[in-house]
């Protein structure tokens, strides 16, 4: 996964990646956007917590 992100950011650049994400977001119907935001609010903190714990375990 990290390699894919590196390839995308190197090829498109940070601004290009942000513009692509915005374009994709605009194409999603408003009802689905609300669902995505609701799920992100519910599950986001848990995912972030797991990511932080994973990162801490990997550091020497």
mmCIF file of the N, C-alpha and C atoms, coordinates in Angstrom:
data_MODEL
# 
_entry.id   MODEL 
# 
loop_
_atom_site.group_PDB 
_atom_site.id 
_atom_site.type_symbol 
_atom_site.label_atom_id 
_atom_site.label_alt_id 
_atom_site.label_comp_id 
_atom_site.label_asym_id 
_atom_site.label_entity_id 
_atom_site.label_seq_id 
_atom_site.pdbx_PDB_ins_code 
_atom_site.Cartn_x 
_atom_site.Cartn_y 
_atom_site.Cartn_z 
_atom_site.occupancy 
_atom_site.B_iso_or_equiv 
_atom_site.pdbx_formal_charge 
_atom_site.auth_seq_id 
_atom_site.auth_comp_id 
_atom_site.auth_asym_id 
_atom_site.auth_atom_id 
_atom_site.pdbx_PDB_model_num 
ATOM 1   N N  . UNK A 1 1  ? 0.823   -1.192 0.000   1.00 0.00 ? 1  UNK A N  1 
ATOM 2   C CA . UNK A 1 1  ? 0.000   0.000  0.000   1.00 0.00 ? 1  UNK A CA 1 
ATOM 3   C C  . UNK A 1 1  ? 0.862   1.248  0.000   1.00 0.00 ? 1  UNK A C  1 
ATOM 4   N N  . UNK A 1 2  ? 1.903   1.298  0.827   1.00 0.00 ? 2  UNK A N  1 
ATOM 5   C CA . UNK A 1 2  ? 2.756   2.480  0.903   1.00 0.00 ? 2  UNK A CA 1 
ATOM 6   C C  . UNK A 1 2  ? 3.429   2.735  -0.437  1.00 0.00 ? 2  UNK A C  1 
ATOM 7   N N  . UNK A 1 3  ? 3.810   1.671  -1.109  1.00 0.00 ? 3  UNK A N  1 
ATOM 8   C CA . UNK A 1 3  ? 4.464   1.838  -2.400  1.00 0.00 ? 3  UNK A CA 1 
ATOM 9   C C  . UNK A 1 3  ? 3.512   2.473  -3.409  1.00 0.00 ? 3  UNK A C  1 
ATOM 10  N N  . UNK A 1 4  ? 2.248   2.064  -3.396  1.00 0.00 ? 4  UNK A N  1 
ATOM 11  C CA . UNK A 1 4  ? 1.256   2.623  -4.309  1.00 0.00 ? 4  UNK A CA 1 
ATOM 12  C C  . UNK A 1 4  ? 1.058   4.107  -4.033  1.00 0.00 ? 4  UNK A C  1 
ATOM 13  N N  . UNK A 1 5  ? 0.993   4.483  -2.767  1.00 0.00 ? 5  UNK A N  1 
ATOM 14  C CA . UNK A 1 5  ? 0.824   5.890  -2.413  1.00 0.00 ? 5  UNK A CA 1 
ATOM 15  C C  . UNK A 1 5  ? 2.019   6.686  -2.897  1.00 0.00 ? 5  UNK A C  1 
ATOM 16  N N  . UNK A 1 6  ? 3.213   6.149  -2.712  1.00 0.00 ? 6  UNK A N  1 
ATOM 17  C CA . UNK A 1 6  ? 4.424   6.831  -3.156  1.00 0.00 ? 6  UNK A CA 1 
ATOM 18  C C  . UNK A 1 6  ? 4.418   7.028  -4.671  1.00 0.00 ? 6  UNK A C  1 
ATOM 19  N N  . UNK A 1 7  ? 3.986   6.017  -5.397  1.00 0.00 ? 7  UNK A N  1 
ATOM 20  C CA . UNK A 1 7  ? 3.924   6.122  -6.855  1.00 0.00 ? 7  UNK A CA 1 
ATOM 21  C C  . UNK A 1 7  ? 2.905   7.178  -7.262  1.00 0.00 ? 7  UNK A C  1 
ATOM 22  N N  . UNK A 1 8  ? 1.742   7.182  -6.618  1.00 0.00 ? 8  UNK A N  1 
ATOM 23  C CA . UNK A 1 8  ? 0.711   8.164  -6.958  1.00 0.00 ? 8  UNK A CA 1 
ATOM 24  C C  . UNK A 1 8  ? 1.163   9.584  -6.658  1.00 0.00 ? 8  UNK A C  1 
ATOM 25  N N  . UNK A 1 9  ? 1.765   9.812  -5.489  1.00 0.00 ? 9  UNK A N  1 
ATOM 26  C CA . UNK A 1 9  ? 2.163   11.171 -5.137  1.00 0.00 ? 9  UNK A CA 1 
ATOM 27  C C  . UNK A 1 9  ? 3.336   11.631 -5.980  1.00 0.00 ? 9  UNK A C  1 
ATOM 28  N N  . UNK A 1 10 ? 4.215   10.737 -6.352  1.00 0.00 ? 10 UNK A N  1 
ATOM 29  C CA . UNK A 1 10 ? 5.352   11.126 -7.168  1.00 0.00 ? 10 UNK A CA 1 
ATOM 30  C C  . UNK A 1 10 ? 4.894   11.474 -8.582  1.00 0.00 ? 10 UNK A C  1 
ATOM 31  N N  . UNK A 1 11 ? 3.986   10.702 -9.115  1.00 0.00 ? 11 UNK A N  1 
ATOM 32  C CA . UNK A 1 11 ? 3.541   10.909 -10.482 1.00 0.00 ? 11 UNK A CA 1 
ATOM 33  C C  . UNK A 1 11 ? 2.593   12.106 -10.588 1.00 0.00 ? 11 UNK A C  1 
ATOM 34  N N  . UNK A 1 12 ? 1.623   12.193 -9.705  1.00 0.00 ? 12 UNK A N  1 
ATOM 35  C CA . UNK A 1 12 ? 0.600   13.228 -9.809  1.00 0.00 ? 12 UNK A CA 1 
ATOM 36  C C  . UNK A 1 12 ? 0.943   14.468 -8.994  1.00 0.00 ? 12 UNK A C  1 
ATOM 37  N N  . UNK A 1 13 ? 1.746   14.328 -7.983  1.00 0.00 ? 13 UNK A N  1 
ATOM 38  C CA . UNK A 1 13 ? 2.024   15.439 -7.090  1.00 0.00 ? 13 UNK A CA 1 
ATOM 39  C C  . UNK A 1 13 ? 0.913   15.567 -6.066  1.00 0.00 ? 13 UNK A C  1 
ATOM 40  N N  . UNK A 1 14 ? 1.202   16.299 -5.030  1.00 0.00 ? 14 UNK A N  1 
ATOM 41  C CA . UNK A 1 14 ? 0.235   16.443 -3.943  1.00 0.00 ? 14 UNK A CA 1 
ATOM 42  C C  . UNK A 1 14 ? -1.001  17.195 -4.420  1.00 0.00 ? 14 UNK A C  1 
ATOM 43  N N  . UNK A 1 15 ? -0.791  18.258 -5.180  1.00 0.00 ? 15 UNK A N  1 
ATOM 44  C CA . UNK A 1 15 ? -1.921  19.056 -5.670  1.00 0.00 ? 15 UNK A CA 1 
ATOM 45  C C  . UNK A 1 15 ? -2.760  18.240 -6.647  1.00 0.00 ? 15 UNK A C  1 
ATOM 46  N N  . UNK A 1 16 ? -2.114  17.503 -7.528  1.00 0.00 ? 16 UNK A N  1 
ATOM 47  C CA . UNK A 1 16 ? -2.837  16.670 -8.479  1.00 0.00 ? 16 UNK A CA 1 
ATOM 48  C C  . UNK A 1 16 ? -3.654  15.594 -7.794  1.00 0.00 ? 16 UNK A C  1 
ATOM 49  N N  . UNK A 1 17 ? -3.085  15.025 -6.746  1.00 0.00 ? 17 UNK A N  1 
ATOM 50  C CA . UNK A 1 17 ? -3.798  14.003 -5.986  1.00 0.00 ? 17 UNK A CA 1 
ATOM 51  C C  . UNK A 1 17 ? -5.016  14.601 -5.291  1.00 0.00 ? 17 UNK A C  1 
ATOM 52  N N  . UNK A 1 18 ? -4.848  15.794 -4.716  1.00 0.00 ? 18 UNK A N  1 
ATOM 53  C CA . UNK A 1 18 ? -5.971  16.466 -4.048  1.00 0.00 ? 18 UNK A CA 1 
ATOM 54  C C  . UNK A 1 18 ? -7.062  16.824 -5.052  1.00 0.00 ? 18 UNK A C  1 
ATOM 55  N N  . UNK A 1 19 ? -6.675  17.295 -6.224  1.00 0.00 ? 19 UNK A N  1 
ATOM 56  C CA . UNK A 1 19 ? -7.668  17.651 -7.248  1.00 0.00 ? 19 UNK A CA 1 
ATOM 57  C C  . UNK A 1 19 ? -8.414  16.420 -7.740  1.00 0.00 ? 19 UNK A C  1 
ATOM 58  N N  . UNK A 1 20 ? -7.701  15.316 -7.878  1.00 0.00 ? 20 UNK A N  1 
ATOM 59  C CA . UNK A 1 20 ? -8.354  14.073 -8.301  1.00 0.00 ? 20 UNK A CA 1 
ATOM 60  C C  . UNK A 1 20 ? -9.345  13.594 -7.246  1.00 0.00 ? 20 UNK A C  1 
ATOM 61  N N  . UNK A 1 21 ? -8.937  13.676 -5.973  1.00 0.00 ? 21 UNK A N  1 
ATOM 62  C CA . UNK A 1 21 ? -9.839  13.272 -4.890  1.00 0.00 ? 21 UNK A CA 1 
ATOM 63  C C  . UNK A 1 21 ? -11.080 14.159 -4.872  1.00 0.00 ? 21 UNK A C  1 
ATOM 64  N N  . UNK A 1 22 ? -10.895 15.469 -5.068  1.00 0.00 ? 22 UNK A N  1 
ATOM 65  C CA . UNK A 1 22 ? -12.030 16.399 -5.091  1.00 0.00 ? 22 UNK A CA 1 
ATOM 66  C C  . UNK A 1 22 ? -12.961 16.074 -6.257  1.00 0.00 ? 22 UNK A C  1 
ATOM 67  N N  . UNK A 1 23 ? -12.397 15.767 -7.415  1.00 0.00 ? 23 UNK A N  1 
ATOM 68  C CA . UNK A 1 23 ? -13.204 15.442 -8.589  1.00 0.00 ? 23 UNK A CA 1 
ATOM 69  C C  . UNK A 1 23 ? -14.026 14.177 -8.347  1.00 0.00 ? 23 UNK A C  1 
ATOM 70  N N  . UNK A 1 24 ? -13.398 13.173 -7.751  1.00 0.00 ? 24 UNK A N  1 
ATOM 71  C CA . UNK A 1 24 ? -14.119 11.935 -7.448  1.00 0.00 ? 24 UNK A CA 1 
ATOM 72  C C  . UNK A 1 24 ? -15.224 12.205 -6.434  1.00 0.00 ? 24 UNK A C  1 
ATOM 73  N N  . UNK A 1 25 ? -14.913 13.011 -5.397  1.00 0.00 ? 25 UNK A N  1 
ATOM 74  C CA . UNK A 1 25 ? -15.897 13.335 -4.359  1.00 0.00 ? 25 UNK A CA 1 
ATOM 75  C C  . UNK A 1 25 ? -17.111 14.035 -4.962  1.00 0.00 ? 25 UNK A C  1 
ATOM 76  N N  . UNK A 1 26 ? -16.896 14.946 -5.903  1.00 0.00 ? 26 UNK A N  1 
ATOM 77  C CA . UNK A 1 26 ? -18.003 15.679 -6.529  1.00 0.00 ? 26 UNK A CA 1 
ATOM 78  C C  . UNK A 1 26 ? -18.919 14.763 -7.321  1.00 0.00 ? 26 UNK A C  1 
ATOM 79  N N  . UNK A 1 27 ? -18.378 13.689 -7.855  1.00 0.00 ? 27 UNK A N  1 
ATOM 80  C CA . UNK A 1 27 ? -19.182 12.779 -8.675  1.00 0.00 ? 27 UNK A CA 1 
ATOM 81  C C  . UNK A 1 27 ? -20.061 11.846 -7.845  1.00 0.00 ? 27 UNK A C  1 
ATOM 82  N N  . UNK A 1 28 ? -19.763 11.726 -6.560  1.00 0.00 ? 28 UNK A N  1 
ATOM 83  C CA . UNK A 1 28 ? -20.567 10.871 -5.684  1.00 0.00 ? 28 UNK A CA 1 
ATOM 84  C C  . UNK A 1 28 ? -21.881 11.588 -5.390  1.00 0.00 ? 28 UNK A C  1 
ATOM 85  N N  . UNK A 1 29 ? -23.018 10.905 -5.499  1.00 0.00 ? 29 UNK A N  1 
ATOM 86  C CA . UNK A 1 29 ? -24.303 11.539 -5.197  1.00 0.00 ? 29 UNK A CA 1 
ATOM 87  C C  . UNK A 1 29 ? -24.350 12.048 -3.748  1.00 0.00 ? 29 UNK A C  1 
ATOM 88  N N  . UNK A 1 30 ? -25.041 13.175 -3.514  1.00 0.00 ? 30 UNK A N  1 
ATOM 89  C CA . UNK A 1 30 ? -25.082 13.777 -2.176  1.00 0.00 ? 30 UNK A CA 1 
ATOM 90  C C  . UNK A 1 30 ? -25.519 12.817 -1.063  1.00 0.00 ? 30 UNK A C  1 
ATOM 91  N N  . UNK A 1 31 ? -26.486 11.960 -1.345  1.00 0.00 ? 31 UNK A N  1 
ATOM 92  C CA . UNK A 1 31 ? -26.954 11.014 -0.327  1.00 0.00 ? 31 UNK A CA 1 
ATOM 93  C C  . UNK A 1 31 ? -25.829 10.058 0.074   1.00 0.00 ? 31 UNK A C  1 
ATOM 94  N N  . UNK A 1 32 ? -25.057 9.610  -0.897  1.00 0.00 ? 32 UNK A N  1 
ATOM 95  C CA . UNK A 1 32 ? -23.954 8.698  -0.618  1.00 0.00 ? 32 UNK A CA 1 
ATOM 96  C C  . UNK A 1 32 ? -22.838 9.425  0.127   1.00 0.00 ? 32 UNK A C  1 
ATOM 97  N N  . UNK A 1 33 ? -22.618 10.699 -0.218  1.00 0.00 ? 33 UNK A N  1 
ATOM 98  C CA . UNK A 1 33 ? -21.604 11.490 0.493   1.00 0.00 ? 33 UNK A CA 1 
ATOM 99  C C  . UNK A 1 33 ? -21.942 11.574 1.975   1.00 0.00 ? 33 UNK A C  1 
ATOM 100 N N  . UNK A 1 34 ? -23.230 11.811 2.277   1.00 0.00 ? 34 UNK A N  1 
ATOM 101 C CA . UNK A 1 34 ? -23.650 11.891 3.679   1.00 0.00 ? 34 UNK A CA 1 
ATOM 102 C C  . UNK A 1 34 ? -23.392 10.569 4.390   1.00 0.00 ? 34 UNK A C  1 
ATOM 103 N N  . UNK A 1 35 ? -23.670 9.469  3.707   1.00 0.00 ? 35 UNK A N  1 
ATOM 104 C CA . UNK A 1 35 ? -23.430 8.148  4.291   1.00 0.00 ? 35 UNK A CA 1 
ATOM 105 C C  . UNK A 1 35 ? -21.945 7.947  4.566   1.00 0.00 ? 35 UNK A C  1 
ATOM 106 N N  . UNK A 1 36 ? -21.110 8.339  3.615   1.00 0.00 ? 36 UNK A N  1 
ATOM 107 C CA . UNK A 1 36 ? -19.660 8.202  3.780   1.00 0.00 ? 36 UNK A CA 1 
ATOM 108 C C  . UNK A 1 36 ? -19.182 9.029  4.968   1.00 0.00 ? 36 UNK A C  1 
ATOM 109 N N  . UNK A 1 37 ? -19.658 10.270 5.074   1.00 0.00 ? 37 UNK A N  1 
ATOM 110 C CA . UNK A 1 37 ? -19.251 11.130 6.185   1.00 0.00 ? 37 UNK A CA 1 
ATOM 111 C C  . UNK A 1 37 ? -19.716 10.573 7.527   1.00 0.00 ? 37 UNK A C  1 
ATOM 112 N N  . UNK A 1 38 ? -20.935 10.036 7.556   1.00 0.00 ? 38 UNK A N  1 
ATOM 113 C CA . UNK A 1 38 ? -21.464 9.460  8.795   1.00 0.00 ? 38 UNK A CA 1 
ATOM 114 C C  . UNK A 1 38 ? -20.608 8.266  9.235   1.00 0.00 ? 38 UNK A C  1 
ATOM 115 N N  . UNK A 1 39 ? -20.240 7.420  8.273   1.00 0.00 ? 39 UNK A N  1 
ATOM 116 C CA . UNK A 1 39 ? -19.412 6.266  8.598   1.00 0.00 ? 39 UNK A CA 1 
ATOM 117 C C  . UNK A 1 39 ? -18.006 6.689  9.012   1.00 0.00 ? 39 UNK A C  1 
ATOM 118 N N  . UNK A 1 40 ? -17.479 7.733  8.372   1.00 0.00 ? 40 UNK A N  1 
ATOM 119 C CA . UNK A 1 40 ? -16.148 8.227  8.736   1.00 0.00 ? 40 UNK A CA 1 
ATOM 120 C C  . UNK A 1 40 ? -16.146 8.779  10.155  1.00 0.00 ? 40 UNK A C  1 
ATOM 121 N N  . UNK A 1 41 ? -17.202 9.483  10.529  1.00 0.00 ? 41 UNK A N  1 
ATOM 122 C CA . UNK A 1 41 ? -17.296 10.008 11.893  1.00 0.00 ? 41 UNK A CA 1 
ATOM 123 C C  . UNK A 1 41 ? -17.403 8.885  12.922  1.00 0.00 ? 41 UNK A C  1 
ATOM 124 N N  . UNK A 1 42 ? -18.092 7.823  12.537  1.00 0.00 ? 42 UNK A N  1 
ATOM 125 C CA . UNK A 1 42 ? -18.290 6.709  13.467  1.00 0.00 ? 42 UNK A CA 1 
ATOM 126 C C  . UNK A 1 42 ? -17.026 5.853  13.594  1.00 0.00 ? 42 UNK A C  1 
ATOM 127 N N  . UNK A 1 43 ? -16.421 5.499  12.470  1.00 0.00 ? 43 UNK A N  1 
ATOM 128 C CA . UNK A 1 43 ? -15.327 4.540  12.468  1.00 0.00 ? 43 UNK A CA 1 
ATOM 129 C C  . UNK A 1 43 ? -13.946 5.182  12.385  1.00 0.00 ? 43 UNK A C  1 
ATOM 130 N N  . UNK A 1 44 ? -13.865 6.456  12.015  1.00 0.00 ? 44 UNK A N  1 
ATOM 131 C CA . UNK A 1 44 ? -12.583 7.134  11.841  1.00 0.00 ? 44 UNK A CA 1 
ATOM 132 C C  . UNK A 1 44 ? -11.690 7.104  13.066  1.00 0.00 ? 44 UNK A C  1 
ATOM 133 N N  . UNK A 1 45 ? -12.206 7.463  14.249  1.00 0.00 ? 45 UNK A N  1 
ATOM 134 C CA . UNK A 1 45 ? -11.352 7.444  15.436  1.00 0.00 ? 45 UNK A CA 1 
ATOM 135 C C  . UNK A 1 45 ? -10.771 6.058  15.746  1.00 0.00 ? 45 UNK A C  1 
ATOM 136 N N  . UNK A 1 46 ? -11.544 5.022  15.526  1.00 0.00 ? 46 UNK A N  1 
ATOM 137 C CA . UNK A 1 46 ? -11.059 3.662  15.774  1.00 0.00 ? 46 UNK A CA 1 
ATOM 138 C C  . UNK A 1 46 ? -9.942  3.311  14.805  1.00 0.00 ? 46 UNK A C  1 
ATOM 139 N N  . UNK A 1 47 ? -10.119 3.653  13.548  1.00 0.00 ? 47 UNK A N  1 
ATOM 140 C CA . UNK A 1 47 ? -9.098  3.366  12.540  1.00 0.00 ? 47 UNK A CA 1 
ATOM 141 C C  . UNK A 1 47 ? -7.831  4.153  12.836  1.00 0.00 ? 47 UNK A C  1 
ATOM 142 N N  . UNK A 1 48 ? -7.979  5.420  13.218  1.00 0.00 ? 48 UNK A N  1 
ATOM 143 C CA . UNK A 1 48 ? -6.818  6.247  13.553  1.00 0.00 ? 48 UNK A CA 1 
ATOM 144 C C  . UNK A 1 48 ? -6.074  5.670  14.754  1.00 0.00 ? 48 UNK A C  1 
ATOM 145 N N  . UNK A 1 49 ? -6.810  5.199  15.747  1.00 0.00 ? 49 UNK A N  1 
ATOM 146 C CA . UNK A 1 49 ? -6.194  4.609  16.940  1.00 0.00 ? 49 UNK A CA 1 
ATOM 147 C C  . UNK A 1 49 ? -5.381  3.375  16.568  1.00 0.00 ? 49 UNK A C  1 
ATOM 148 N N  . UNK A 1 50 ? -5.943  2.523  15.717  1.00 0.00 ? 50 UNK A N  1 
ATOM 149 C CA . UNK A 1 50 ? -5.225  1.329  15.283  1.00 0.00 ? 50 UNK A CA 1 
ATOM 150 C C  . UNK A 1 50 ? -3.994  1.703  14.465  1.00 0.00 ? 50 UNK A C  1 
ATOM 151 N N  . UNK A 1 51 ? -4.094  2.734  13.637  1.00 0.00 ? 51 UNK A N  1 
ATOM 152 C CA . UNK A 1 51 ? -2.951  3.165  12.832  1.00 0.00 ? 51 UNK A CA 1 
ATOM 153 C C  . UNK A 1 51 ? -1.820  3.679  13.724  1.00 0.00 ? 51 UNK A C  1 
ATOM 154 N N  . UNK A 1 52 ? -2.164  4.447  14.754  1.00 0.00 ? 52 UNK A N  1 
ATOM 155 C CA . UNK A 1 52 ? -1.148  4.960  15.679  1.00 0.00 ? 52 UNK A CA 1 
ATOM 156 C C  . UNK A 1 52 ? -0.489  3.813  16.429  1.00 0.00 ? 52 UNK A C  1 
ATOM 157 N N  . UNK A 1 53 ? -1.283  2.874  16.916  1.00 0.00 ? 53 UNK A N  1 
ATOM 158 C CA . UNK A 1 53 ? -0.718  1.721  17.630  1.00 0.00 ? 53 UNK A CA 1 
ATOM 159 C C  . UNK A 1 53 ? 0.173   0.888  16.722  1.00 0.00 ? 53 UNK A C  1 
ATOM 160 N N  . UNK A 1 54 ? -0.227  0.706  15.487  1.00 0.00 ? 54 UNK A N  1 
ATOM 161 C CA . UNK A 1 54 ? 0.572   -0.049 14.520  1.00 0.00 ? 54 UNK A CA 1 
ATOM 162 C C  . UNK A 1 54 ? 1.902   0.651  14.287  1.00 0.00 ? 54 UNK A C  1 
ATOM 163 N N  . UNK A 1 55 ? 1.840   1.952  14.127  1.00 0.00 ? 55 UNK A N  1 
ATOM 164 C CA . UNK A 1 55 ? 3.054   2.736  13.885  1.00 0.00 ? 55 UNK A CA 1 
ATOM 165 C C  . UNK A 1 55 ? 3.995   2.661  15.091  1.00 0.00 ? 55 UNK A C  1 
ATOM 166 N N  . UNK A 1 56 ? 3.456   2.746  16.283  1.00 0.00 ? 56 UNK A N  1 
ATOM 167 C CA . UNK A 1 56 ? 4.285   2.678  17.496  1.00 0.00 ? 56 UNK A CA 1 
ATOM 168 C C  . UNK A 1 56 ? 4.966   1.319  17.627  1.00 0.00 ? 56 UNK A C  1 
ATOM 169 N N  . UNK A 1 57 ? 4.247   0.256  17.290  1.00 0.00 ? 57 UNK A N  1 
ATOM 170 C CA . UNK A 1 57 ? 4.828   -1.087 17.388  1.00 0.00 ? 57 UNK A CA 1 
ATOM 171 C C  . UNK A 1 57 ? 5.941   -1.296 16.376  1.00 0.00 ? 57 UNK A C  1 
ATOM 172 N N  . UNK A 1 58 ? 5.857   -0.654 15.226  1.00 0.00 ? 58 UNK A N  1 
ATOM 173 C CA . UNK A 1 58 ? 6.855   -0.849 14.173  1.00 0.00 ? 58 UNK A CA 1 
ATOM 174 C C  . UNK A 1 58 ? 8.128   -0.054 14.413  1.00 0.00 ? 58 UNK A C  1 
ATOM 175 N N  . UNK A 1 59 ? 8.053   1.023  15.174  1.00 0.00 ? 59 UNK A N  1 
ATOM 176 C CA . UNK A 1 59 ? 9.249   1.834  15.432  1.00 0.00 ? 59 UNK A CA 1 
ATOM 177 C C  . UNK A 1 59 ? 10.203  1.085  16.348  1.00 0.00 ? 59 UNK A C  1 
ATOM 178 N N  . UNK A 1 60 ? 11.505  1.235  16.097  1.00 0.00 ? 60 UNK A N  1 
ATOM 179 C CA . UNK A 1 60 ? 12.495  0.561  16.967  1.00 0.00 ? 60 UNK A CA 1 
ATOM 180 C C  . UNK A 1 60 ? 12.632  1.231  18.314  1.00 0.00 ? 60 UNK A C  1 
# 
